[in-house]
Amino acid sequence: MMKSPWTMVLVMALAISAAACGKKAPEGEGAAAATVTEPQPPAVAGEIKETEFFDILVPQGWEFVDFGKGSLQTYNRSGSYMAQVKLEGFNLNDNNVESALESMRARQDGSPLERVEMKGLNFWTTTFESGGRRQTFYNALKDGRTVSIAISGPDHQSDPTMQAVLESIVIK
């Protein structure tokens, strides 16, 4: 069946309209270059938990523990997936942060350290298996302190829920 050209125009107009959803029209001086994207709800159902140092998505059915002093954890009830975020130390530099993770990597026979930019910081990262659990650690320097993010689970690097939790982390 042949579609009319008007049907194609309507479909294209709807696609363009949908792509523009969630954006606010720029205003004021220099507005032509700026666009603002409205915050989108997480793709995974759950609740954003806010602490003094971090915000994190706690997926529906998962547990959350705030250990205080900049340490928190969320995990599924079976314990197969976990995300932990910590803020540690004082008066540190990037070499301290890198060497601490390198030491862990060497003890656990992890992947070579890599540098990744994430959440506005430059993190060192490594992945390894320990205690039968596949884990990835990220360490970065922020205001002289180490920000550590650990995620674990059988396929944590591709699991949509784990990736939503990782992406949700806000470092204050």
QUILINTA-V485679 format. One record per pair of residues at least 12 apart in sequence whose ideal C-beta (glycine too) atoms are under 6 Angstrom apart, sorted by the first residue. I is the first residue (numbers start at 0). J is the second residue. If there is no record, write none. Layout:
i=I j=J
i=I j=J
This chain:
i=21 j=36
i=21 j=37
i=22 j=34
i=22 j=36
i=23 j=35
i=41 j=56
i=41 j=163
i=41 j=167
i=42 j=163
i=43 j=58
i=43 j=160
i=43 j=163
i=44 j=59
i=45 j=57
i=45 j=58
i=45 j=59
i=48 j=63
i=50 j=65
i=50 j=71
i=52 j=69
i=52 j=86
i=52 j=171
i=53 j=84
i=54 j=169
i=55 j=167
i=55 j=168
i=56 j=163
i=56 j=164
i=56 j=167
i=57 j=73
i=58 j=160
i=61 j=73
i=61 j=75
i=62 j=74
i=69 j=86
i=70 j=85
i=71 j=84
i=79 j=152
i=80 j=152
i=80 j=161
i=81 j=151
i=82 j=150
i=82 j=164
i=83 j=149
i=84 j=148
i=84 j=168
i=85 j=147
i=86 j=144
i=86 j=146
i=87 j=145
i=88 j=144
i=88 j=145
i=89 j=143
i=90 j=143
i=91 j=143
i=91 j=145
i=93 j=140
i=96 j=138
i=96 j=140
i=96 j=145
i=97 j=123
i=100 j=123
i=100 j=138
i=104 j=125
i=107 j=127
i=107 j=129
i=109 j=125
i=109 j=127
i=110 j=125
i=110 j=126
i=112 j=125
i=118 j=170
i=120 j=139
i=120 j=141
i=122 j=137
i=122 j=139
i=123 j=138
i=124 j=137
i=132 j=151
i=134 j=151
i=135 j=150
i=136 j=149
i=146 j=170
i=150 j=165
